[in-house]
Amino acid sequence: MPRRSTVKPLALVACLLCGPPAGAGDGAPVDRRSGFDQMSPELRAMQRDDTANPGMLAVADGAELWGRPPASGKPSCAGCHGTAEAGMRGVAARYPAWDERTHRPIDLQGRIDQCRRERQGGEPLPHESPDILALTAFVSLQSRGLPIAPPGDTRLEPARAAGRALFARRMGQLGLSCAICHDDHWGRRLGSATIPQGHPTGYPLYRLEWQALGSLQRRLRNCLTGMRAEPFPDGAPDYTALELYLATRAAPLPVETPAIRP
């Protein structure tokens, strides 16, 4: 990785506040780098080793849920799709996608919950609940190593543009944007943390700070809170638009689910 400067937290915050205009999102890094590249050798080894990766515990739960009908007399995921290894290969790399039922973009977690409710007779799974995270991680694992490739569907373009605008917009009491940190100052250090490029290559992922598996929407909420901005409601279209733009921005980096991050 190119050598990047290290600055004190207050100096970096001052730099960010005086940084480029909100449209800086147009200058996404050409040399795309996963946050995996910026972790310590110990954490990279932990992610690579499925016996040491704590995210694999949720994957095991997801595998069990895949084969279990959520309601009596209804099919399991496996009953419709067969083995996940065959039926779900490449699926996670292509989300968010267009949903024909609601006529708007939907992310993978939303699709799994929709299928559960409409085809399996199951109760809705709350955002960030262990079961929805486990199922999403299990399905996403089947795409591990494949390049992120969000659909080129023209119906997604308004949402993709909205996500790009949100990424570049200054928000909150600090007046920061996603782009100011992740495009213009990636690789610098804020305290003990290295600022990544912010690519969603491994979600749901296990974050040491959380001591748990979490979704991309949870991370986006954290970022908004860090900017002292009001987070969007759970499942809001703004989150899906951001997810779609971030997937477009990250392509063709490989899927890493379940990733580990500090």
C-alpha positions as CSV (number, residue, x, y, z in Angstrom):
1,M,0.0,0.0,0.0
2,P,1.3,3.5,-0.8
3,R,2.8,5.3,2.3
4,R,0.2,7.5,3.8
5,S,0.7,10.2,6.4
6,T,-0.1,9.9,10.1
7,V,-1.7,12.8,11.8
8,K,-3.1,13.6,15.3
9,P,-6.9,13.2,15.6
10,L,-7.6,16.9,16.1
11,A,-5.4,17.9,13.2
12,L,-7.2,15.4,10.9
13,V,-10.6,16.6,12.0
14,A,-9.6,20.1,11.2
15,C,-8.3,19.0,7.8
16,L,-11.6,17.2,7.1
17,L,-13.7,20.1,8.1
18,C,-11.7,22.3,5.7
19,G,-11.5,19.6,3.1
20,P,-12.8,19.4,-0.5
21,P,-16.4,20.3,-1.3
22,A,-19.2,17.8,-1.0
23,G,-18.8,16.7,-4.6
24,A,-15.6,15.0,-3.7
25,G,-17.3,11.7,-4.2
26,D,-16.5,12.0,-7.9
27,G,-12.9,11.2,-7.1
28,A,-13.2,7.7,-5.8
29,P,-9.8,6.0,-5.4
30,V,-8.8,4.4,-8.7
31,D,-6.6,1.8,-6.8
32,R,-9.4,0.1,-4.9
33,R,-8.3,-1.5,-1.7
34,S,-10.4,-3.6,0.7
35,G,-10.1,-2.8,4.4
36,F,-8.6,-6.2,4.7
37,D,-5.4,-4.8,3.3
38,Q,-5.1,-2.3,6.1
39,M,-5.5,-4.8,9.0
40,S,-2.8,-6.3,11.1
41,P,-1.3,-9.6,9.9
42,E,-3.0,-11.3,12.9
43,L,-6.5,-10.1,11.9
44,R,-5.9,-11.0,8.3
45,A,-4.9,-14.5,9.4
46,M,-8.0,-14.7,11.6
47,Q,-10.3,-13.8,8.6
48,R,-8.6,-16.4,6.3
49,D,-9.0,-19.2,8.8
50,D,-12.6,-20.4,9.0
51,T,-11.8,-22.2,12.3
52,A,-10.7,-18.9,13.9
53,N,-13.1,-16.5,12.2
54,P,-15.9,-15.7,14.8
55,G,-18.2,-14.8,11.9
56,M,-18.4,-18.4,10.9
57,L,-20.4,-19.2,14.1
58,A,-23.3,-17.1,12.5
59,V,-22.7,-18.8,9.2
60,A,-23.3,-22.2,10.9
61,D,-26.5,-20.8,12.4
62,G,-27.5,-19.7,8.9
63,A,-26.9,-23.1,7.5
64,E,-29.2,-24.6,10.1
65,L,-31.9,-22.0,9.3
66,W,-31.5,-22.7,5.5
67,G,-32.7,-26.2,6.0
68,R,-35.5,-25.5,8.6
69,P,-39.0,-24.4,7.5
70,P,-40.0,-21.2,9.4
71,A,-43.6,-22.3,9.5
72,S,-45.5,-25.6,9.6
73,G,-46.3,-27.0,6.2
74,K,-44.2,-24.5,4.4
75,P,-40.9,-25.1,2.5
76,S,-37.4,-24.4,3.9
77,C,-35.0,-22.3,1.8
78,A,-33.4,-25.6,0.7
79,G,-36.8,-26.9,-0.3
80,C,-37.0,-24.3,-3.0
81,H,-33.4,-23.5,-3.8
82,G,-31.6,-26.8,-3.1
83,T,-28.1,-26.6,-1.7
84,A,-26.9,-23.1,-1.1
85,E,-23.5,-24.0,-2.5
86,A,-25.2,-24.5,-5.9
87,G,-28.2,-22.3,-5.8
88,M,-26.8,-19.2,-4.1
89,R,-23.4,-19.0,-5.8
90,G,-22.8,-15.4,-7.0
91,V,-26.1,-14.1,-5.6
92,A,-24.7,-11.8,-2.9
93,A,-22.3,-10.2,-5.4
94,R,-25.3,-8.9,-7.4
95,Y,-27.1,-7.0,-4.7
96,P,-28.8,-4.6,-4.2
97,A,-31.1,-5.4,-7.1
98,W,-34.4,-4.3,-8.5
99,D,-37.5,-5.8,-6.8
100,E,-40.4,-6.4,-9.2
101,R,-43.0,-6.5,-6.3
102,T,-42.2,-3.2,-4.7
103,H,-40.7,-1.5,-7.8
104,R,-37.7,-0.3,-5.9
105,P,-34.2,-1.5,-5.0
106,I,-33.8,-4.2,-2.4
107,D,-30.8,-5.4,-0.6
108,L,-30.0,-9.1,0.1
109,Q,-31.2,-9.0,3.7
110,G,-34.5,-7.5,2.5
111,R,-34.8,-10.2,-0.2
112,I,-34.3,-13.0,2.3
113,D,-36.8,-11.5,4.7
114,Q,-39.3,-10.9,1.9
115,C,-39.0,-14.5,0.7
116,R,-39.4,-15.8,4.3
117,R,-42.6,-13.8,4.7
118,E,-44.2,-14.2,1.3
119,R,-43.2,-17.7,0.3
120,Q,-42.5,-19.5,3.6
121,G,-45.2,-18.1,5.9
122,G,-42.6,-16.9,8.4
123,E,-42.8,-13.9,10.7
124,P,-40.7,-10.9,9.7
125,L,-37.2,-10.8,11.0
126,P,-36.2,-7.5,12.6
127,H,-33.3,-5.6,11.3
128,E,-30.0,-6.7,12.9
129,S,-31.6,-9.8,14.5
130,P,-29.3,-12.8,14.8
131,D,-31.4,-14.9,12.4
132,I,-31.5,-12.4,9.5
133,L,-27.8,-11.8,9.9
134,A,-27.0,-15.5,10.1
135,L,-29.1,-16.3,6.9
136,T,-27.5,-13.3,5.1
137,A,-24.0,-14.3,6.1
138,F,-24.6,-18.0,5.0
139,V,-26.0,-16.9,1.6
140,S,-23.2,-14.4,1.1
141,L,-20.5,-16.9,2.0
142,Q,-21.5,-18.8,-1.2
143,S,-20.2,-15.8,-3.2
144,R,-16.9,-15.5,-1.3
145,G,-14.0,-14.8,-3.7
146,L,-16.3,-13.6,-6.6
147,P,-16.1,-10.0,-7.8
148,I,-18.8,-7.6,-6.6
149,A,-20.9,-6.9,-9.7
150,P,-24.0,-4.8,-9.0
151,P,-26.7,-5.0,-11.7
152,G,-26.5,-2.6,-14.6
153,D,-30.4,-2.4,-14.6
154,T,-31.3,1.1,-15.7
155,R,-34.2,1.1,-13.2
156,L,-31.6,1.2,-10.5
157,E,-30.0,4.4,-11.8
158,P,-32.1,6.9,-9.7
159,A,-31.2,5.0,-6.5
160,R,-27.6,4.7,-7.5
161,A,-27.4,8.5,-8.2
162,A,-29.2,9.2,-4.9
163,G,-26.6,7.0,-3.1
164,R,-23.7,8.8,-4.8
165,A,-25.2,12.2,-3.7
166,L,-25.6,11.0,-0.1
167,F,-22.0,9.7,-0.1
168,A,-20.8,13.2,-1.2
169,R,-23.2,15.3,0.9
170,R,-21.9,17.1,4.0
171,M,-24.1,16.1,7.0
172,G,-24.4,16.5,10.7
173,Q,-23.0,19.0,13.1
174,L,-19.4,18.3,12.0
175,G,-20.3,19.0,8.3
176,L,-18.5,15.9,7.1
177,S,-19.3,13.6,4.2
178,C,-18.5,10.0,3.5
179,A,-16.3,11.1,0.5
180,I,-14.2,13.4,2.6
181,C,-13.0,10.6,4.8
182,H,-13.1,7.5,2.4
183,D,-12.0,9.1,-0.9
184,D,-9.8,12.0,0.1
185,H,-8.2,10.9,3.4
186,W,-8.1,7.1,3.2
187,G,-5.0,5.5,4.6
188,R,-4.5,8.3,7.2
189,R,-4.9,7.5,10.8
190,L,-7.5,9.0,13.1
191,G,-6.2,8.1,16.6
192,S,-5.3,4.4,16.5
193,A,-7.6,3.6,13.5
194,T,-6.7,3.7,9.8
195,I,-9.3,5.3,7.6
196,P,-10.3,2.7,4.9
197,Q,-11.7,3.4,1.5
198,G,-15.0,2.1,2.8
199,H,-15.8,-0.7,0.5
200,P,-18.6,-3.1,1.6
201,T,-16.8,-6.3,0.7
202,G,-17.5,-8.4,3.7
203,Y,-20.9,-7.7,5.1
204,P,-22.4,-9.1,7.3
205,L,-19.0,-9.0,9.1
206,Y,-17.6,-9.5,12.6
207,R,-16.4,-6.3,14.0
208,L,-14.2,-6.5,17.1
209,E,-15.6,-3.2,18.3
210,W,-19.1,-4.8,18.4
211,Q,-18.0,-8.2,19.5
212,A,-20.7,-9.4,17.1
213,L,-21.7,-9.8,13.5
214,G,-23.3,-6.7,12.0
215,S,-24.8,-5.5,8.7
216,L,-23.7,-2.7,6.4
217,Q,-26.6,-0.6,7.6
218,R,-25.4,-0.9,11.2
219,R,-22.0,0.5,10.0
220,L,-23.6,3.3,8.1
221,R,-25.6,4.2,11.2
222,N,-22.4,4.3,13.2
223,C,-20.8,6.6,10.6
224,L,-23.8,9.0,10.6
225,T,-23.7,9.1,14.4
226,G,-20.0,9.8,14.2
227,M,-20.7,12.8,12.0
228,R,-23.3,13.9,14.5
229,A,-26.0,13.4,11.9
230,E,-29.4,11.8,12.5
231,P,-29.4,8.2,11.3
232,F,-32.0,7.1,8.9
233,P,-34.8,4.7,10.1
234,D,-34.0,1.0,9.9
235,G,-34.5,-0.2,6.3
236,A,-34.9,3.3,4.9
237,P,-34.5,3.6,1.1
238,D,-31.6,6.0,1.8
239,Y,-29.6,3.0,3.2
240,T,-30.4,0.9,0.2
241,A,-29.3,3.7,-2.2
242,L,-26.0,4.1,-0.3
243,E,-25.5,0.3,-0.4
244,L,-26.1,0.3,-4.2
245,Y,-23.6,3.1,-4.8
246,L,-21.1,1.6,-2.5
247,A,-21.3,-1.7,-4.3
248,T,-20.8,0.1,-7.6
249,R,-17.9,2.0,-6.2
250,A,-16.3,-1.2,-4.8
251,A,-16.6,-3.4,-8.0
252,P,-14.8,-5.6,-8.9
253,L,-13.3,-6.3,-5.4
254,P,-14.1,-9.8,-4.2
255,V,-16.8,-10.7,-1.7
256,E,-15.1,-11.6,1.7
257,T,-18.2,-12.5,3.9
258,P,-17.9,-13.0,6.7
259,A,-15.1,-10.5,7.0
260,I,-13.4,-9.3,10.2
261,R,-12.7,-5.7,11.0
262,P,-11.3,-4.0,14.1
